[in-house]
Amino acid sequence: MKRNFLMAIGCSMLLFASPIFAQKKSQNTFTPLFDGKTFEGWRVLGGNAKYSIEDGVIVGEMTKGTPNSFLATDKEYGDFILELEFKIEGTETNSGVQIRSHIDPQGNKGRGRVFGKQVEIDPSERAWCGGLYEEGTDRSWIYPLGLYEPAQKAFKADQFNKLRIEAIGDEVRVWMNDQPTAAVIDTIDRKGIIALQVHSIPERLNGKKVYFKNINIKTEALSFTKLPKDMFIVNLKKNNLSPDEKKSGVKLLFNGVNNKGWRSIDAAHFPKKGWQVKDGEIMVLKSDGGEATNGRDIITEKQYRAFDLSFEFQLTPGANSGVKYFVTLKEQTKGSAIGLEYQILDNEKHPDAKMGKDGNRTMASLYDLITSSRDGRAPREIGEWNRGRIVVTPDNQVTHYLNGIKMLTYKRGSADFKKIVSGSKYKDWPNFGEAEKGHILLQDHGDAVRFRSIKIKELK
C-alpha cells in the first residue's frame, strides 16, 4: 500500500460529521478527546461493529462477519501525549488504539481501510498487550513484548487498564499501568488519525465487548517519561544511536561509513575482495555460493563475553549467511570460522533449510543445533530488511529474536546444550560454544547479503 497516498474519505462514509469535540487553542494541559456523551468529532470506518456510549464509556461490540472496525477522529494529530483507560472481555479477543494512522478510502468496499501504528490490546496468553503493531501493512509487529519481558506482566484482565502513549518527533513510547511496554524510533508517520479498534472475530466471540473511557490528549509542552536503562529500544533509523541508547551503553559495531572495527578471519586487515561498504551498509558480494571461498568471513576486532547484539539484514533470493558469536579462531578450518551461529537463510530456496535435523538450519535457528520457532509472523519477505537480535546474559542464557519475536532460548554449557552438541557436526570440537569470550562474525557464504544498524551493549 502506498504510504504517501493522499488519505481522504467522502461524507458518505461518516457516521458522525461534526467537528472534533471542543479543543482549547493551547493544550499545555490534557483536554478531553471524547466528551462522554456524543461521538462528535469521531467516525466509524472499516467494518460494521457497533459503537455505543454507556455512562460516559465507549463500548465496542465485536460482530461476526465484518472486518476490523475503527472509531476514528476526524482530526489528525502529530506530536501528542494520549491517555485513556480500556477493558476487554475474554482471552481470545483483540483490540487496539491506532495512532498516526491513515485511511484508504477505497478499502472495505468504500467504507475505508485504516492502516498505521497500533498500540495492541491483547488479553491472550502471549501477553503482548501494550506492544506496537502496524495495522494493514507488511511491517506487522514492530515491538512485540518478548523484547522487554517485564512489560508482559502489566496487563490486568477483567478490569480497566491505563494507557499512556507518548508520540513526540520520530519516537513513540507506550506505558500501561505505569509500566513501559514499547519504545520505537521510526522513519515514517509523524502525523495521522487516532482510532479505537474493534477487531474482526470468529462467530464464537460474537457479542464480546471492549470499553474505552477517560480519553484525554495533550499537544503542547510535551516531554517523554524516562525509560528504564535495561529497556530495549527499537530504532529503525539506519546506523543511528538515540540519546537513550547511548546512555544505556549501546554502541555501533558498524559505523555505516567504513569497515573500522572489523577484520578478516585470516588477517589483521579487512578483506581486499568479497565485501563492500556502501550506502550505509556492509555487504557480502555474490560469488559462487561456497562457504568462505571469496572474501572470507569478517570478525570484530574486539571480543565479547555477555552482550545484547542487534542487527538488520537483507537477503537476496536463495541466499545463505549467518552471524556467529564466541568465535575464538582457535579451531583450524578451511571454510567458515567455528562459532555459535544465528542462521540467516532463504528457507524456501536454499537447500540447507531441508538439511540438519528438524529444521535446525532454518532462519534464526542456532545452526545445526536448535530449531527456531515456526512462528510465521517473524520472517519478512526476501528482499525486505529483517531485524535480528542475540542476547547472551552473564549466566550464559542465550536468546535469538527475529523482528522482535523470540525464536529460541538455551543455556551455554548446560547438560542439555552438551547433549545437543554431541549429536551435531560440532561434536569433534572440544567445549564447543563454551568459550569465555569471542569475536562477532559475519559470514561469507558466497551469496549477496546486506547488513546495517549493527549494535552491541555489553552486559554485566
C-alpha positions in Angstrom: 0.0 0.0 0.0 1.4 3.4 -0.9 2.2 5.2 2.3 2.2 8.6 0.6 -1.3 8.1 -0.7 -3.5 11.2 -0.1 -5.9 10.0 2.5 -9.4 11.4 2.3 -12.8 9.9 2.7 -16.2 11.1 1.4 -19.1 12.3 3.6 -21.0 9.1 2.7 -18.6 7.2 5.0 -19.2 9.4 8.0 -21.4 8.3 10.8 -20.6 11.5 12.7 -19.5 14.5 10.7 -19.4 17.2 13.4 -16.1 19.0 14.3 -13.9 17.4 16.9 -15.1 17.9 20.4 -14.1 21.5 21.5 -10.4 21.7 21.9 -8.6 24.6 23.5 -6.2 26.5 21.3 -3.4 26.0 23.8 -3.1 22.5 25.1 -0.5 22.8 27.8 -2.7 20.5 29.8 -4.8 17.5 28.9 -8.1 18.1 27.3 -10.9 15.5 26.5 -10.8 13.9 23.1 -14.2 12.3 23.9 -16.8 14.2 25.9 -18.5 11.2 27.4 -21.9 12.0 25.8 -21.7 12.1 22.0 -19.5 10.9 19.1 -19.0 14.4 18.0 -15.7 14.6 16.0 -15.5 10.8 15.5 -16.5 8.5 12.6 -16.7 4.8 12.1 -14.5 3.2 9.4 -13.9 -0.3 8.0 -16.3 -2.8 9.4 -19.8 -2.8 10.9 -19.1 -3.3 14.6 -21.4 -1.4 16.9 -20.1 1.5 19.0 -22.3 2.9 21.8 -21.9 5.1 24.9 -22.9 3.8 28.3 -22.4 6.0 31.4 -19.6 8.0 29.7 -17.8 4.9 28.4 -17.4 4.0 24.7 -18.5 0.3 24.2 -17.3 -1.5 21.1 -19.2 -4.7 20.4 -17.5 -7.5 18.4 -19.5 -8.6 15.4 -19.2 -11.7 13.3 -18.8 -11.5 9.6 -17.3 -7.9 9.5 -13.8 -6.7 9.0 -11.9 -4.7 11.6 -13.9 -1.6 12.6 -12.5 1.7 13.8 -14.0 4.6 15.7 -11.6 7.3 14.4 -11.1 11.0 15.0 -11.9 13.4 12.1 -8.7 15.3 13.0 -5.1 14.2 12.5 -2.6 14.5 15.3 1.2 14.8 15.1 3.0 15.2 18.4 0.9 14.3 21.4 0.5 12.5 24.7 -2.7 10.4 24.8 -4.1 8.9 28.0 -7.1 6.6 28.2 -8.4 3.6 30.0 -9.6 0.3 28.4 -11.1 -3.0 29.4 -11.6 -6.0 27.1 -13.8 -9.2 27.6 -12.4 -12.7 27.1 -8.9 -14.0 26.4 -9.3 -14.8 22.7 -10.4 -11.3 21.7 -8.3 -8.4 20.4 -8.4 -4.7 20.0 -6.1 -1.7 19.8 -5.6 2.0 19.7 -4.4 3.4 16.3 -2.1 6.4 16.3 -0.6 8.4 13.5 -2.7 6.2 11.2 -4.2 6.7 7.8 -7.3 5.8 5.7 -7.5 4.1 2.3 -11.0 5.3 1.2 -11.4 2.6 -1.3 -10.9 -0.2 1.2 -13.6 -2.4 2.5 -16.0 -1.6 -0.4 -15.8 2.1 0.2 -16.1 2.0 4.0 -12.4 2.8 4.4 -9.5 0.7 5.5 -7.3 2.0 8.3 -3.6 1.4 8.4 -0.7 2.5 10.6 0.7 2.2 14.1 -1.5 0.4 16.6 -0.9 0.0 20.3 -2.0 -3.6 20.8 -4.8 -4.7 23.2 -4.2 -8.4 23.6 -5.6 -10.4 26.5 -4.2 -13.7 25.3 -1.5 -15.9 26.9 1.2 -14.5 24.7 0.9 -11.3 26.8 1.7 -8.7 24.1 -0.8 -6.1 25.4 0.8 -2.6 25.1 3.1 -3.7 22.2 3.3 -1.8 19.0 1.9 -3.3 15.8 1.4 -1.9 12.3 -2.2 -2.5 11.1 -2.8 -3.0 7.4 0.9 -3.0 6.2 3.6 -5.6 5.7 5.6 -4.2 8.6 3.4 -6.2 11.1 4.9 -6.3 14.6 7.3 -3.5 15.4 7.6 -4.0 19.2 6.3 -7.4 20.4 6.6 -7.6 24.2 9.1 -10.5 24.1 11.6 -7.8 23.5 11.1 -6.5 27.1 9.6 -9.2 29.2 8.8 -7.1 32.3 6.1 -5.4 30.2 4.3 -8.7 29.8 3.0 -8.5 33.4 1.5 -5.1 33.1 -2.0 -6.0 31.7 -4.8 -6.7 34.2 -7.6 -8.9 33.0 -11.2 -8.1 33.5 -10.6 -4.5 34.7 -9.7 -1.1 33.3 -6.1 -0.6 32.3 -4.5 2.8 31.9 -2.6 3.5 28.6 -0.3 6.5 28.1 1.0 6.9 24.6 3.8 9.5 24.0 4.3 10.3 20.3 6.9 13.1 20.0 9.0 13.6 16.9 10.2 10.3 15.5 9.6 8.4 18.7 6.7 6.5 20.3 6.7 5.3 23.8 3.9 3.3 25.4 3.1 2.9 29.1 0.4 0.6 30.6 -0.5 0.8 34.2 2.8 2.8 34.7 4.9 0.1 33.2 6.8 0.9 29.9 5.7 -1.6 27.3 7.1 -0.3 23.9 9.7 2.2 22.7 10.2 2.8 19.0 12.1 5.3 16.9 10.7 5.3 13.4 11.3 6.9 10.0 7.7 7.3 8.8 4.4 8.6 10.0 4.7 11.8 12.0 1.0 12.6 11.8 -2.3 10.8 11.4 -5.7 9.9 13.0 -6.3 8.3 16.3 -8.8 5.4 16.3 -10.3 2.7 18.6 -10.4 -0.7 17.1 -13.0 -3.5 17.4 -11.3 -6.5 15.8 -12.9 -8.9 13.4 -13.8 -12.2 15.2 -15.0 -15.7 14.7 -18.6 -16.5 15.4 -18.0 -17.9 18.9 -16.8 -14.5 20.1 -19.8 -12.6 18.7 -21.0 -10.0 21.2 -17.8 -9.7 23.2 -17.0 -6.1 24.2 -14.2 -3.7 24.6 -14.5 -0.5 26.7 -12.7 2.9 26.5 -13.0 5.8 28.8 -11.3 9.0 30.1 -9.7 9.7 26.7 -7.6 12.8 27.1 -4.9 14.4 24.9 -2.1 17.0 25.2 -0.4 18.5 22.2 1.9 21.2 23.6 4.7 21.4 26.2 5.4 17.7 25.6 8.2 15.6 27.1 8.9 11.9 27.4 8.7 9.8 30.5 12.1 8.4 31.3 12.7 4.8 30.3 14.5 2.2 32.4 18.1 1.6 31.3 17.5 -2.1 30.6 14.6 -1.5 28.2 15.4 -2.4 24.6 14.6 0.4 22.1 13.7 -0.5 18.5 15.4 2.2 16.5 14.5 2.0 12.8 16.9 4.8 11.8 19.8 3.3 9.9 23.1 3.1 11.9 21.7 5.5 14.5 22.0 5.7 18.2 19.5 7.7 20.2 20.5 9.6 23.3 18.7 6.9 25.4 20.6 4.1 23.7 23.9 5.8 24.3 23.1 6.4 28.0 22.3 2.7 28.4 25.6 1.7 26.9 24.6 0.7 23.3 27.4 1.2 20.7 27.6 0.8 17.0 29.7 -2.1 15.8 29.4 -0.8 12.2 29.5 3.0 11.8 27.8 3.0 8.4 30.8 4.8 6.8 33.8 2.4 6.7 35.0 -1.0 7.9 36.5 0.3 11.1 36.4 -2.3 13.9 36.2 -5.3 11.5 38.9 -7.6 10.0 39.3 -10.8 8.1 39.4 -14.1 9.9 42.7 -14.6 8.1 44.5 -11.3 8.6 44.6 -8.2 10.7 43.0 -6.1 7.9 39.7 -6.0 6.2 39.3 -8.4 3.2 40.5 -6.8 -0.1 37.7 -8.5 -2.0 34.3 -10.1 -1.4 33.0 -7.3 0.9 31.8 -3.8 0.3 30.8 -0.8 2.4 28.3 1.4 0.5 25.2 3.5 1.3 25.4 2.8 5.0 25.5 -1.0 4.5 28.2 -3.6 4.8 27.7 -6.2 2.1 28.8 -9.7 1.2 29.2 -9.7 -2.5 27.9 -12.6 -4.7 30.5 -15.2 -5.7 30.0 -18.9 -6.2 27.7 -19.7 -3.3 30.5 -21.5 -1.5 31.3 -21.2 2.2 34.1 -18.6 2.9 35.6 -19.1 -0.6 35.7 -15.4 -1.8 36.3 -12.6 0.7 36.1 -15.0 3.7 34.4 -14.2 6.9 34.9 -11.0 8.8 35.0 -10.6 12.6 35.0 -7.7 15.1 38.5 -6.7 16.4 37.1 -6.8 19.9 35.9 -9.9 21.8 32.8 -10.1 23.9 31.5 -12.0 26.9 27.9 -11.2 27.7 26.1 -8.9 25.4 22.9 -7.7 23.6 23.6 -7.7 19.9 21.1 -6.4 17.3 21.4 -6.1 13.6 19.4 -5.7 10.4 20.0 -7.9 7.3 18.6 -8.2 3.8 18.7 -11.5 1.9 18.7 -12.0 -1.9 16.8 -14.9 -3.3 18.3 -18.3 -2.3 21.0 -16.6 -0.1 22.8 -18.1 2.9 24.8 -16.3 5.6 25.0 -16.1 9.4 26.0 -14.1 12.4 28.3 -16.1 14.7 29.4 -15.4 18.2 32.0 -16.6 20.7 34.3 -17.1 17.7 37.9 -17.7 19.0 39.7 -18.7 15.8 41.5 -21.5 17.8 39.9 -24.1 15.5 41.8 -24.6 12.2 39.3 -24.8 9.4 39.4 -24.2 5.6 35.8 -23.0 5.5 34.0 -20.6 7.8 35.3 -20.0 11.3 33.8 -22.0 14.1 31.3 -20.5 16.4 27.7 -20.4 17.6 25.6 -19.3 14.6 22.4 -17.3 14.2 21.4 -18.7 10.9 20.4 -16.3 8.1 18.8 -18.1 5.2 16.2 -18.1 2.4 14.2 -21.0 3.8 12.3 -21.6 0.6 15.1 -21.6 -1.9 18.3 -22.7 -0.1 18.8 -26.4 0.3 20.3 -26.0 3.8 16.8 -25.4 5.1 16.0 -29.1 4.5 19.2 -30.4 5.9 20.3 -30.9 9.5 17.7 -32.2 12.0 14.1 -31.0 12.3 14.8 -27.7 10.6 17.7 -26.7 12.7 19.3 -24.9 9.8 16.4 -22.6 9.1 16.2 -18.8 9.6 17.1 -17.6 13.2 18.0 -21.2 14.3 21.1 -21.9 16.3 22.7 -23.5 13.3 22.7 -27.3 13.3 21.8 -27.4 17.0 18.4 -25.8 17.9 15.5 -25.1 15.6 13.9 -21.7 15.7 10.3 -21.1 16.4 8.0 -21.8 13.5 6.1 -18.5 14.1 5.2 -17.5 10.6 4.8 -13.8 11.7 8.6 -13.5 12.3 10.4 -13.6 8.9 9.9 -10.8 6.3 9.8 -11.4 2.6 13.1 -12.0 0.8 14.5 -8.6 -0.3 13.0 -6.8 2.8 15.0 -5.8 5.8 14.8 -8.2 8.8 15.9 -7.4 12.4 17.9 -9.9 14.3 18.9 -9.9 17.9 21.1 -12.2 20.1 21.2 -11.7 23.9 23.8 -13.5 26.0 23.4 -12.8 29.7 26.2 -13.2 32.2 24.8 -16.6 33.4 25.1 -17.9 29.8 21.4 -17.8 28.9 21.1 -17.1 25.1 18.1 -15.9 23.2 17.6 -15.4 19.5 15.0 -12.9 18.2 13.7 -12.2 14.6 11.8 -9.0 14.0 11.2 -8.7 17.7 9.8 -12.2 18.1 11.6 -14.7 20.4 12.7 -17.6 18.3 14.7 -19.8 20.7 16.5 -19.8 24.0 19.2 -22.1 25.6 22.0 -22.1 28.1 25.6 -22.4 27.0 27.4 -25.2 28.8 24.3 -26.8 30.3 23.7 -30.6 30.2 21.0 -30.1 27.6 23.4 -28.0 25.5 26.2 -30.5 25.7 23.8 -33.3 24.7 22.7 -31.3 21.6 26.3 -30.6 20.6 27.2 -34.3 20.9 24.7 -35.1 18.2 25.8 -32.4 15.8 28.6 -31.5 13.3 30.3 -29.7 16.2 30.8 -32.8 18.3 34.5 -33.1 17.5 35.4 -29.6 18.8 36.2 -29.7 22.5 34.0 -27.5 24.6 32.3 -26.1 21.5 30.4 -22.9 22.2 31.6 -22.5 25.7 34.4 -20.0 25.3 34.6 -17.3 28.0 34.7 -14.6 25.3 34.9 -14.4 21.5 34.5 -12.3 18.3 31.3 -11.5 16.5 31.4 -12.8 12.9 29.5 -12.0 9.7 29.7 -15.0 7.3 30.7 -15.1 3.7 28.7 -17.9 2.1 29.1 -16.7 -1.5 25.7 -15.1 -1.6 24.8 -11.4 -1.7 23.6 -10.3 1.8 23.5 -6.8 3.3 23.9 -5.8 7.0 23.3 -2.5 8.7 22.5 -1.0 12.2 24.8 -3.5 13.9 24.8 -2.6 17.6 26.0 -4.1 20.8 25.5 -3.5 24.5 27.9 -5.3 26.9 26.0 -6.8 29.9 27.4 -7.2 33.4 
